[in-house]
Amino acid sequence: MERTPVQSSNISSIGFDRGSSTLEVQFLNGSIYQYFGVPESVFDGLMNAPSKGTFLDRFVKKAGYSFVRIA
């Protein structure tokens, strides 16, 4: 999946596959996670959030989307 580099103290890049509603996040430590069933509106909110880490925690992690670490 193609990811876009972002300005964040914790996140390196973010990608989204509209066909499968999969959000992919690469952290600065090199780990990559995929979150499944994420609405495009949540991805848009994440990309536009002033604090991407806070948004990810509140609206993705705590929202309970299933995920897998792929790297």
N, CA, C and O atoms as a CHARMM CRD file, in Angstrom:
* protein
*
  284
    1    1 MET  N      0.84300  -1.17900   0.00000 PROA 1      0.00000
    2    1 MET  CA     0.00000   0.00000   0.00000 PROA 1      0.00000
    3    1 MET  C      0.88600   1.23800   0.00000 PROA 1      0.00000
    4    1 MET  O      1.90500   1.28300   0.68900 PROA 1      0.00000
    5    2 GLU  N      0.50400   2.21000  -0.75200 PROA 2      0.00000
    6    2 GLU  CA     1.25400   3.45800  -0.81800 PROA 2      0.00000
    7    2 GLU  C      0.88500   4.33000   0.37100 PROA 2      0.00000
    8    2 GLU  O     -0.29400   4.52700   0.66600 PROA 2      0.00000
    9    3 ARG  N      1.90200   4.85100   1.05500 PROA 3      0.00000
   10    3 ARG  CA     1.67700   5.70800   2.21400 PROA 3      0.00000
   11    3 ARG  C      2.22400   7.10300   1.94600 PROA 3      0.00000
   12    3 ARG  O      3.15700   7.28500   1.16400 PROA 3      0.00000
   13    4 THR  N      1.62500   8.07700   2.60900 PROA 4      0.00000
   14    4 THR  CA     2.03800   9.46500   2.49900 PROA 4      0.00000
   15    4 THR  C      2.79800   9.85600   3.75500 PROA 4      0.00000
   16    4 THR  O      2.29600   9.64900   4.86000 PROA 4      0.00000
   17    5 PRO  N      4.00000  10.41600   3.61600 PROA 5      0.00000
   18    5 PRO  CA     4.72800  10.89500   4.79900 PROA 5      0.00000
   19    5 PRO  C      3.93000  11.99400   5.51100 PROA 5      0.00000
   20    5 PRO  O      3.29200  12.82600   4.86500 PROA 5      0.00000
   21    6 VAL  N      3.97500  11.98500   6.83800 PROA 6      0.00000
   22    6 VAL  CA     3.25600  12.99400   7.62300 PROA 6      0.00000
   23    6 VAL  C      4.18300  13.60500   8.66500 PROA 6      0.00000
   24    6 VAL  O      5.20900  13.02600   9.02300 PROA 6      0.00000
   25    7 GLN  N      3.80600  14.77900   9.14000 PROA 7      0.00000
   26    7 GLN  CA     4.53000  15.45400  10.21900 PROA 7      0.00000
   27    7 GLN  C      3.91300  14.98300  11.53300 PROA 7      0.00000
   28    7 GLN  O      2.75400  15.28300  11.81900 PROA 7      0.00000
   29    8 SER  N      4.67400  14.25800  12.32100 PROA 8      0.00000
   30    8 SER  CA     4.18300  13.73700  13.58800 PROA 8      0.00000
   31    8 SER  C      5.37000  13.35300  14.44700 PROA 8      0.00000
   32    8 SER  O      6.43200  13.00500  13.93200 PROA 8      0.00000
   33    9 SER  N      5.18900  13.41600  15.75400 PROA 9      0.00000
   34    9 SER  CA     6.26500  13.01600  16.66000 PROA 9      0.00000
   35    9 SER  C      6.31900  11.50300  16.83500 PROA 9      0.00000
   36    9 SER  O      7.25600  10.98600  17.44300 PROA 9      0.00000
   37   10 ASN  N      5.31800  10.78100  16.30500 PROA 10     0.00000
   38   10 ASN  CA     5.24600   9.33900  16.49500 PROA 10     0.00000
   39   10 ASN  C      4.99400   8.55200  15.20300 PROA 10     0.00000
   40   10 ASN  O      5.34900   7.37700  15.11200 PROA 10     0.00000
   41   11 ILE  N      4.38200   9.19900  14.20800 PROA 11     0.00000
   42   11 ILE  CA     3.96000   8.52500  12.97800 PROA 11     0.00000
   43   11 ILE  C      4.80900   9.00800  11.80800 PROA 11     0.00000
   44   11 ILE  O      5.03600  10.20600  11.63900 PROA 11     0.00000
   45   12 SER  N      5.27400   8.05000  11.00000 PROA 12     0.00000
   46   12 SER  CA     6.10400   8.37000   9.83900 PROA 12     0.00000
   47   12 SER  C      5.26400   8.59200   8.57600 PROA 12     0.00000
   48   12 SER  O      5.45600   9.57000   7.85400 PROA 12     0.00000
   49   13 SER  N      4.31700   7.65200   8.32100 PROA 13     0.00000
   50   13 SER  CA     3.51100   7.74300   7.10400 PROA 13     0.00000
   51   13 SER  C      2.18000   7.02400   7.30700 PROA 13     0.00000
   52   13 SER  O      2.04100   6.16100   8.17300 PROA 13     0.00000
   53   14 ILE  N      1.20100   7.40900   6.47700 PROA 14     0.00000
   54   14 ILE  CA    -0.15800   6.87400   6.57100 PROA 14     0.00000
   55   14 ILE  C     -0.65900   6.56100   5.16800 PROA 14     0.00000
   56   14 ILE  O     -0.46700   7.34300   4.23600 PROA 14     0.00000
   57   15 GLY  N     -1.30900   5.39600   5.03100 PROA 15     0.00000
   58   15 GLY  CA    -1.91900   5.01800   3.76700 PROA 15     0.00000
   59   15 GLY  C     -3.33600   4.53300   3.99300 PROA 15     0.00000
   60   15 GLY  O     -3.71600   4.18300   5.11100 PROA 15     0.00000
   61   16 PHE  N     -4.12200   4.51500   2.91400 PROA 16     0.00000
   62   16 PHE  CA    -5.49900   4.05400   3.01300 PROA 16     0.00000
   63   16 PHE  C     -5.90300   3.38600   1.71100 PROA 16     0.00000
   64   16 PHE  O     -5.68900   3.93100   0.62800 PROA 16     0.00000
   65   17 ASP  N     -6.48700   2.20400   1.82500 PROA 17     0.00000
   66   17 ASP  CA    -7.01200   1.50000   0.65800 PROA 17     0.00000
   67   17 ASP  C     -8.52900   1.60300   0.69600 PROA 17     0.00000
   68   17 ASP  O     -9.18000   0.98700   1.54000 PROA 17     0.00000
   69   18 ARG  N     -9.08300   2.38100  -0.21800 PROA 18     0.00000
   70   18 ARG  CA   -10.52600   2.61200  -0.23700 PROA 18     0.00000
   71   18 ARG  C    -11.31700   1.34900  -0.54400 PROA 18     0.00000
   72   18 ARG  O    -12.42600   1.17400  -0.03900 PROA 18     0.00000
   73   19 GLY  N    -10.76300   0.47800  -1.35900 PROA 19     0.00000
   74   19 GLY  CA   -11.46600  -0.74300  -1.73200 PROA 19     0.00000
   75   19 GLY  C    -11.71500  -1.67600  -0.56200 PROA 19     0.00000
   76   19 GLY  O    -12.76000  -2.32400  -0.49100 PROA 19     0.00000
   77   20 SER  N    -10.76700  -1.74600   0.34900 PROA 20     0.00000
   78   20 SER  CA   -10.89700  -2.65400   1.49500 PROA 20     0.00000
   79   20 SER  C    -11.08200  -1.91500   2.82000 PROA 20     0.00000
   80   20 SER  O    -11.18400  -2.54300   3.87400 PROA 20     0.00000
   81   21 SER  N    -11.12700  -0.57700   2.76900 PROA 21     0.00000
   82   21 SER  CA   -11.25500   0.25000   3.98400 PROA 21     0.00000
   83   21 SER  C    -10.16400  -0.07800   5.00100 PROA 21     0.00000
   84   21 SER  O    -10.42000  -0.17800   6.20100 PROA 21     0.00000
   85   22 THR  N     -8.93100  -0.24300   4.48700 PROA 22     0.00000
   86   22 THR  CA    -7.79400  -0.56700   5.33800 PROA 22     0.00000
   87   22 THR  C     -6.90000   0.65300   5.51100 PROA 22     0.00000
   88   22 THR  O     -6.44100   1.25500   4.54000 PROA 22     0.00000
   89   23 LEU  N     -6.66700   1.00000   6.76800 PROA 23     0.00000
   90   23 LEU  CA    -5.77600   2.09100   7.12000 PROA 23     0.00000
   91   23 LEU  C     -4.42900   1.48800   7.50000 PROA 23     0.00000
   92   23 LEU  O     -4.37000   0.55200   8.29700 PROA 23     0.00000
   93   24 GLU  N     -3.34800   2.01900   6.93600 PROA 24     0.00000
   94   24 GLU  CA    -2.01200   1.51900   7.24400 PROA 24     0.00000
   95   24 GLU  C     -1.19100   2.65500   7.83300 PROA 24     0.00000
   96   24 GLU  O     -1.12100   3.74500   7.26600 PROA 24     0.00000
   97   25 VAL  N     -0.56900   2.38700   8.97800 PROA 25     0.00000
   98   25 VAL  CA     0.20100   3.40700   9.68600 PROA 25     0.00000
   99   25 VAL  C      1.60900   2.88600   9.95000 PROA 25     0.00000
  100   25 VAL  O      1.78700   1.81700  10.53400 PROA 25     0.00000
  101   26 GLN  N      2.59400   3.64300   9.51800 PROA 26     0.00000
  102   26 GLN  CA     3.97600   3.32600   9.85200 PROA 26     0.00000
  103   26 GLN  C      4.44600   4.32300  10.89900 PROA 26     0.00000
  104   26 GLN  O      4.33200   5.53700  10.73100 PROA 26     0.00000
  105   27 PHE  N      4.98100   3.76800  11.99100 PROA 27     0.00000
  106   27 PHE  CA     5.46400   4.58900  13.08300 PROA 27     0.00000
  107   27 PHE  C      6.95500   4.87500  12.89600 PROA 27     0.00000
  108   27 PHE  O      7.63300   4.20100  12.12100 PROA 27     0.00000
  109   28 LEU  N      7.45000   5.87000  13.60700 PROA 28     0.00000
  110   28 LEU  CA     8.84700   6.26700  13.47000 PROA 28     0.00000
  111   28 LEU  C      9.80100   5.15100  13.88800 PROA 28     0.00000
  112   28 LEU  O     10.94700   5.12600  13.43900 PROA 28     0.00000
  113   29 ASN  N      9.34900   4.23000  14.73800 PROA 29     0.00000
  114   29 ASN  CA    10.21100   3.11300  15.14700 PROA 29     0.00000
  115   29 ASN  C     10.26600   2.01100  14.09200 PROA 29     0.00000
  116   29 ASN  O     10.94100   0.99900  14.28400 PROA 29     0.00000
  117   30 GLY  N      9.54600   2.20800  12.96100 PROA 30     0.00000
  118   30 GLY  CA     9.58200   1.25300  11.86200 PROA 30     0.00000
  119   30 GLY  C      8.43600   0.25600  11.84000 PROA 30     0.00000
  120   30 GLY  O      8.23100  -0.42000  10.83300 PROA 30     0.00000
  121   31 SER  N      7.68400   0.15000  12.93100 PROA 31     0.00000
  122   31 SER  CA     6.56800  -0.79700  12.94200 PROA 31     0.00000
  123   31 SER  C      5.44000  -0.28800  12.03900 PROA 31     0.00000
  124   31 SER  O      5.21600   0.91600  11.91400 PROA 31     0.00000
  125   32 ILE  N      4.74000  -1.23700  11.41700 PROA 32     0.00000
  126   32 ILE  CA     3.63100  -0.91300  10.51600 PROA 32     0.00000
  127   32 ILE  C      2.41000  -1.70000  10.96700 PROA 32     0.00000
  128   32 ILE  O      2.47900  -2.91000  11.18300 PROA 32     0.00000
  129   33 TYR  N      1.29800  -1.00100  11.10400 PROA 33     0.00000
  130   33 TYR  CA     0.03600  -1.62100  11.49700 PROA 33     0.00000
  131   33 TYR  C     -1.01600  -1.35700  10.43400 PROA 33     0.00000
  132   33 TYR  O     -1.04300  -0.29500   9.81200 PROA 33     0.00000
  133   34 GLN  N     -1.88500  -2.34700  10.23500 PROA 34     0.00000
  134   34 GLN  CA    -3.05000  -2.18100   9.37800 PROA 34     0.00000
  135   34 GLN  C     -4.29600  -2.30000  10.24900 PROA 34     0.00000
  136   34 GLN  O     -4.41800  -3.21700  11.06100 PROA 34     0.00000
  137   35 TYR  N     -5.22300  -1.34900  10.06700 PROA 35     0.00000
  138   35 TYR  CA    -6.49900  -1.31700  10.77300 PROA 35     0.00000
  139   35 TYR  C     -7.59700  -1.54000   9.74300 PROA 35     0.00000
  140   35 TYR  O     -7.59000  -0.92500   8.67600 PROA 35     0.00000
  141   36 PHE  N     -8.54200  -2.42200  10.06500 PROA 36     0.00000
  142   36 PHE  CA    -9.53100  -2.86800   9.07800 PROA 36     0.00000
  143   36 PHE  C    -10.92100  -2.28700   9.34200 PROA 36     0.00000
  144   36 PHE  O    -11.32100  -2.09100  10.49000 PROA 36     0.00000
  145   37 GLY  N    -11.64700  -2.01800   8.25200 PROA 37     0.00000
  146   37 GLY  CA   -13.01300  -1.51300   8.34400 PROA 37     0.00000
  147   37 GLY  C    -13.09200  -0.05100   8.73400 PROA 37     0.00000
  148   37 GLY  O    -14.10200   0.40000   9.27500 PROA 37     0.00000
  149   38 VAL  N    -12.04000   0.68400   8.46300 PROA 38     0.00000
  150   38 VAL  CA   -11.97900   2.09900   8.84100 PROA 38     0.00000
  151   38 VAL  C    -12.67600   2.93400   7.75900 PROA 38     0.00000
  152   38 VAL  O    -12.32200   2.84000   6.58400 PROA 38     0.00000
  153   39 PRO  N    -13.66100   3.74700   8.14800 PROA 39     0.00000
  154   39 PRO  CA   -14.32700   4.59800   7.15200 PROA 39     0.00000
  155   39 PRO  C    -13.37100   5.64000   6.56300 PROA 39     0.00000
  156   39 PRO  O    -12.43300   6.08800   7.22300 PROA 39     0.00000
  157   40 GLU  N    -13.62600   6.00400   5.33800 PROA 40     0.00000
  158   40 GLU  CA   -12.79000   7.01100   4.68400 PROA 40     0.00000
  159   40 GLU  C    -12.81600   8.33200   5.44400 PROA 40     0.00000
  160   40 GLU  O    -11.82600   9.06400   5.45200 PROA 40     0.00000
  161   41 SER  N    -13.93600   8.63800   6.08000 PROA 41     0.00000
  162   41 SER  CA   -14.04400   9.88000   6.85000 PROA 41     0.00000
  163   41 SER  C    -13.05800   9.89600   8.02500 PROA 41     0.00000
  164   41 SER  O    -12.54900  10.95700   8.38700 PROA 41     0.00000
  165   42 VAL  N    -12.78500   8.73400   8.61900 PROA 42     0.00000
  166   42 VAL  CA   -11.81200   8.65400   9.70700 PROA 42     0.00000
  167   42 VAL  C    -10.40500   8.87500   9.15500 PROA 42     0.00000
  168   42 VAL  O     -9.60000   9.57300   9.77100 PROA 42     0.00000
  169   43 PHE  N    -10.10700   8.28800   8.00100 PROA 43     0.00000
  170   43 PHE  CA    -8.81800   8.52200   7.34400 PROA 43     0.00000
  171   43 PHE  C     -8.64000  10.00400   7.03400 PROA 43     0.00000
  172   43 PHE  O     -7.58100  10.57400   7.29800 PROA 43     0.00000
  173   44 ASP  N     -9.67100  10.62200   6.47700 PROA 44     0.00000
  174   44 ASP  CA    -9.59000  12.05600   6.15900 PROA 44     0.00000
  175   44 ASP  C     -9.34800  12.88100   7.42000 PROA 44     0.00000
  176   44 ASP  O     -8.54400  13.81300   7.41700 PROA 44     0.00000
  177   45 GLY  N    -10.04900  12.52900   8.49700 PROA 45     0.00000
  178   45 GLY  CA    -9.86600  13.23400   9.75800 PROA 45     0.00000
  179   45 GLY  C     -8.44900  13.08200  10.28200 PROA 45     0.00000
  180   45 GLY  O     -7.85700  14.03600  10.78700 PROA 45     0.00000
  181   46 LEU  N     -7.90800  11.87100  10.15800 PROA 46     0.00000
  182   46 LEU  CA    -6.54000  11.61800  10.60300 PROA 46     0.00000
  183   46 LEU  C     -5.54300  12.45100   9.80900 PROA 46     0.00000
  184   46 LEU  O     -4.63900  13.05700  10.38300 PROA 46     0.00000
  185   47 MET  N     -5.70400  12.47900   8.51300 PROA 47     0.00000
  186   47 MET  CA    -4.76100  13.21700   7.66900 PROA 47     0.00000
  187   47 MET  C     -4.82100  14.72300   7.92300 PROA 47     0.00000
  188   47 MET  O     -3.83400  15.42600   7.70600 PROA 47     0.00000
  189   48 ASN  N     -5.97300  15.22200   8.38200 PROA 48     0.00000
  190   48 ASN  CA    -6.14400  16.65500   8.61500 PROA 48     0.00000
  191   48 ASN  C     -5.99900  17.04600  10.08000 PROA 48     0.00000
  192   48 ASN  O     -6.09700  18.22700  10.41600 PROA 48     0.00000
  193   49 ALA  N     -5.77000  16.08200  10.94700 PROA 49     0.00000
  194   49 ALA  CA    -5.68900  16.35800  12.38000 PROA 49     0.00000
  195   49 ALA  C     -4.40700  17.10600  12.73000 PROA 49     0.00000
  196   49 ALA  O     -3.34800  16.79900  12.18300 PROA 49     0.00000
  197   50 PRO  N     -4.48700  18.08800  13.63700 PROA 50     0.00000
  198   50 PRO  CA    -3.27000  18.77700  14.06500 PROA 50     0.00000
  199   50 PRO  C     -2.32400  17.84300  14.81700 PROA 50     0.00000
  200   50 PRO  O     -1.10500  17.98800  14.73100 PROA 50     0.00000
  201   51 SER  N     -2.88900  16.88400  15.55500 PROA 51     0.00000
  202   51 SER  CA    -2.07700  15.86800  16.23300 PROA 51     0.00000
  203   51 SER  C     -2.52200  14.49800  15.73300 PROA 51     0.00000
  204   51 SER  O     -3.55400  13.97600  16.15300 PROA 51     0.00000
  205   52 LYS  N     -1.74000  13.93400  14.84300 PROA 52     0.00000
  206   52 LYS  CA    -2.11000  12.65300  14.25200 PROA 52     0.00000
  207   52 LYS  C     -2.08200  11.52000  15.28000 PROA 52     0.00000
  208   52 LYS  O     -2.91800  10.61800  15.23400 PROA 52     0.00000
  209   53 GLY  N     -1.12300  11.56400  16.20600 PROA 53     0.00000
  210   53 GLY  CA    -1.04400  10.53500  17.22900 PROA 53     0.00000
  211   53 GLY  C     -2.26500  10.52900  18.13400 PROA 53     0.00000
  212   53 GLY  O     -2.79700   9.46800  18.46000 PROA 53     0.00000
  213   54 THR  N     -2.71200  11.72000  18.54300 PROA 54     0.00000
  214   54 THR  CA    -3.89800  11.83000  19.39800 PROA 54     0.00000
  215   54 THR  C     -5.12900  11.35600  18.65300 PROA 54     0.00000
  216   54 THR  O     -5.94900  10.62700  19.21200 PROA 54     0.00000
  217   55 PHE  N     -5.27200  11.76200  17.39300 PROA 55     0.00000
  218   55 PHE  CA    -6.42400  11.34800  16.59000 PROA 55     0.00000
  219   55 PHE  C     -6.42500   9.83500  16.42400 PROA 55     0.00000
  220   55 PHE  O     -7.46200   9.19500  16.59600 PROA 55     0.00000
  221   56 LEU  N     -5.27300   9.25800  16.09000 PROA 56     0.00000
  222   56 LEU  CA    -5.18000   7.80900  15.90700 PROA 56     0.00000
  223   56 LEU  C     -5.59300   7.08100  17.17800 PROA 56     0.00000
  224   56 LEU  O     -6.33000   6.09600  17.12600 PROA 56     0.00000
  225   57 ASP  N     -5.11900   7.56300  18.31200 PROA 57     0.00000
  226   57 ASP  CA    -5.45400   6.91400  19.57700 PROA 57     0.00000
  227   57 ASP  C     -6.95300   6.98300  19.86000 PROA 57     0.00000
  228   57 ASP  O     -7.56100   5.97300  20.21300 PROA 57     0.00000
  229   58 ARG  N     -7.55000   8.15600  19.70900 PROA 58     0.00000
  230   58 ARG  CA    -8.96700   8.35500  20.05900 PROA 58     0.00000
  231   58 ARG  C     -9.92500   7.70000  19.08000 PROA 58     0.00000
  232   58 ARG  O    -10.88200   7.04300  19.49100 PROA 58     0.00000
  233   59 PHE  N     -9.67400   7.87400  17.78100 PROA 59     0.00000
  234   59 PHE  CA   -10.67800   7.51100  16.79100 PROA 59     0.00000
  235   59 PHE  C    -10.38600   6.23100  16.01800 PROA 59     0.00000
  236   59 PHE  O    -11.21700   5.77800  15.23000 PROA 59     0.00000
  237   60 VAL  N     -9.21400   5.64700  16.23700 PROA 60     0.00000
  238   60 VAL  CA    -8.89100   4.37300  15.58700 PROA 60     0.00000
  239   60 VAL  C     -8.62500   3.30800  16.64400 PROA 60     0.00000
  240   60 VAL  O     -9.34000   2.30900  16.71500 PROA 60     0.00000
  241   61 LYS  N     -7.61300   3.51600  17.45200 PROA 61     0.00000
  242   61 LYS  CA    -7.26000   2.49600  18.45600 PROA 61     0.00000
  243   61 LYS  C     -8.39600   2.26900  19.45100 PROA 61     0.00000
  244   61 LYS  O     -8.82600   1.13400  19.65600 PROA 61     0.00000
  245   62 LYS  N     -8.87800   3.33900  20.06400 PROA 62     0.00000
  246   62 LYS  CA    -9.92900   3.20800  21.07800 PROA 62     0.00000
  247   62 LYS  C    -11.29500   2.92300  20.47700 PROA 62     0.00000
  248   62 LYS  O    -12.22400   2.55400  21.19500 PROA 62     0.00000
  249   63 ALA  N    -11.42700   3.09300  19.15600 PROA 63     0.00000
  250   63 ALA  CA   -12.69900   2.78200  18.49500 PROA 63     0.00000
  251   63 ALA  C    -12.86300   1.27800  18.30000 PROA 63     0.00000
  252   63 ALA  O    -13.95800   0.80100  18.00500 PROA 63     0.00000
  253   64 GLY  N    -11.77300   0.53500  18.46600 PROA 64     0.00000
  254   64 GLY  CA   -11.87500  -0.91900  18.44500 PROA 64     0.00000
  255   64 GLY  C    -11.77800  -1.59200  17.08400 PROA 64     0.00000
  256   64 GLY  O    -12.19800  -2.73900  16.93200 PROA 64     0.00000
  257   65 TYR  N    -11.23200  -0.89600  16.09600 PROA 65     0.00000
  258   65 TYR  CA   -11.04300  -1.54300  14.79900 PROA 65     0.00000
  259   65 TYR  C    -10.06000  -2.69700  14.94300 PROA 65     0.00000
  260   65 TYR  O     -9.07500  -2.59900  15.67500 PROA 65     0.00000
  261   66 SER  N    -10.33200  -3.77600  14.24800 PROA 66     0.00000
  262   66 SER  CA    -9.37900  -4.89900  14.27900 PROA 66     0.00000
  263   66 SER  C     -8.11600  -4.45800  13.54600 PROA 66     0.00000
  264   66 SER  O     -8.15900  -3.62800  12.63800 PROA 66     0.00000
  265   67 PHE  N     -6.99000  -5.03900  13.96700 PROA 67     0.00000
  266   67 PHE  CA    -5.71200  -4.62100  13.39000 PROA 67     0.00000
  267   67 PHE  C     -4.73500  -5.76800  13.41300 PROA 67     0.00000
  268   67 PHE  O     -4.92700  -6.77100  14.09900 PROA 67     0.00000
  269   68 VAL  N     -3.68100  -5.59000  12.64400 PROA 68     0.00000
  270   68 VAL  CA    -2.57600  -6.54600  12.63400 PROA 68     0.00000
  271   68 VAL  C     -1.29000  -5.75800  12.43700 PROA 68     0.00000
  272   68 VAL  O     -1.25100  -4.77100  11.70300 PROA 68     0.00000
  273   69 ARG  N     -0.23900  -6.21700  13.10900 PROA 69     0.00000
  274   69 ARG  CA     1.09000  -5.63100  12.88600 PROA 69     0.00000
  275   69 ARG  C      1.73200  -6.41700  11.75500 PROA 69     0.00000
  276   69 ARG  O      1.84800  -7.64100  11.82000 PROA 69     0.00000
  277   70 ILE  N      2.15400  -5.68900  10.70300 PROA 70     0.00000
  278   70 ILE  CA     2.74300  -6.39200   9.54400 PROA 70     0.00000
  279   70 ILE  C      4.25300  -6.20600   9.46900 PROA 70     0.00000
  280   70 ILE  O      4.91200  -6.86100   8.66200 PROA 70     0.00000
  281   71 ALA  N      4.80500  -5.34000  10.28400 PROA 71     0.00000
  282   71 ALA  CA     6.27000  -5.14200  10.31900 PROA 71     0.00000
  283   71 ALA  C      6.66900  -4.53400  11.64500 PROA 71     0.00000
  284   71 ALA  O      7.85100  -4.28700  11.88000 PROA 71     0.00000
